[in-house]
Amino acid sequence: MNIALIAHDRKKDDLVQFVTAYRYIFEKHSLFATGTTGQRIIEATGLQVHRFQSGPLGGDQEIGARIAKNEMDIVIFFRDPLTAQPHEPDVSALIRLADVYRVPIATNMGTAEVLIRGLERGDIDWREVIKNMRQ
Ligand SMILES: O=C(CO)COP(=O)(O)O
């Protein structure tokens, strides 16, 4: 699975903690992240992470483009709902594309826990499920 990891500044500690706790799951997948988030995860865990631009410099849009190409299977995006972001349109666009392409997206740690445990159980074969629904 290709997993995108993103966190706003005040949520970065939470995401680093989350990835560290579930390292044994994340290490089995391909990880992608916005610039600063990716740097923090690499420093804390030593995991291999493909880093895009920093969010405000276009990283959210780069991940959105991957979603539009069906190249992202899960998005974990710890948003800060209490701080205005200069690149809010990019944030909205990324979340919108996840909905357009029905990509599972967790915007807080509660949902991320559910997703990652589902992934551990092998439950996240959602592309198959959606394909069957369309038939
Ligand atoms: O701003 C972000 C997402 O909108 C995150 O970007 P960074 O990981 O580069 O801080």
The ligand as an SDF file (V2000), in Angstrom:
LIG
                    3D

 10  9  0  0  0  0  0  0  0  0999 V2000
    1.2190   22.0230    5.6780 O   0  0  0  0  0  0  0  0  0  0  0  0
    1.1430   20.8200    5.6240 C   0  0  0  0  0  0  0  0  0  0  0  0
   -0.0920   20.1810    5.1580 C   0  0  0  0  0  0  0  0  0  0  0  0
   -1.0860   21.0730    4.7590 O   0  0  0  0  0  0  0  0  0  0  0  0
    2.2740   19.9760    6.0300 C   0  0  0  0  0  0  0  0  0  0  0  0
    3.4470   20.3790    5.4000 O   0  0  0  0  0  0  0  0  0  0  0  0
    4.8610   20.0760    6.0820 P   0  0  0  0  0  0  0  0  0  0  0  0
    4.8920   18.6150    6.3810 O   0  0  0  0  0  0  0  0  0  0  0  0
    5.8920   20.4480    5.0790 O   0  0  0  0  0  0  0  0  0  0  0  0
    4.9050   20.9290    7.3240 O   0  0  0  0  0  0  0  0  0  0  0  0
  1  2  2  0
  2  3  1  0
  2  5  1  0
  3  4  1  0
  5  6  1  0
  6  7  1  0
  7  8  2  0
  7  9  1  0
  7 10  1  0
M  END
$$$$
